[in-house]
Amino acid sequence: MAVSRFQSNVWKITGMTPAQTPQIQLPAASVPVGAQAIDVDNNRLFEVGFNETADRHAWYLIRVRRGSGTAIIDFGSPLESQTASVAVGGQADISAGAIMKAWITDGPTADHSEDEHRMASTAIGLTCGSITPGVGFVVYGTSQAGYTGQFLLNWSWENP
């Protein structure tokens, strides 16, 4: 595990496992309340607070952002439905209460240029749902303008 400091005085910690806290390298008693540490490998932010029950400083997890990537959503041919979906898998840390979002990106795909992606971003609605904890979720799309074929999208999620 390696510990360093950003210019903002926020601690940077690398080499932590998801089960570990900054306490291993930075005892909470040695840093002031309000000090923060970023677990770079697991995208977690911790802050030191005062635990009145234990009468001591302690590290608290305050933010987790865990997943992002790209996928292709396929609306098929003109004779097919104007709705489509794509499953996002491989998200071992996603929880049932995760906050997800998806949006059309600049592309291109085999079916559409970057410009077509930009235009379609205003006419294709994307929503996320059907979370399976420890697995992933589904991005659902609806084309309001009769778009067909494949579009590149970005997605991200974070646990509350």
Secondary structure as UniProt FT lines:
FT   STRAND          2..5
FT   TURN            7..8
FT   STRAND          11..14
FT   TURN            18..19
FT   HELIX           22..24
FT   HELIX           28..30
FT   TURN            33..34
FT   STRAND          36..39
FT   HELIX           40..42
FT   STRAND          44..51
FT   TURN            52..55
FT   STRAND          56..64
FT   STRAND          67..74
FT   TURN            78..79
FT   STRAND          83..88
FT   TURN            92..93
FT   TURN            96..97
FT   STRAND          99..104
FT   HELIX           114..120
FT   TURN            121..123
FT   STRAND          124..132
FT   TURN            133..135
FT   STRAND          136..143
FT   STRAND          150..158
//
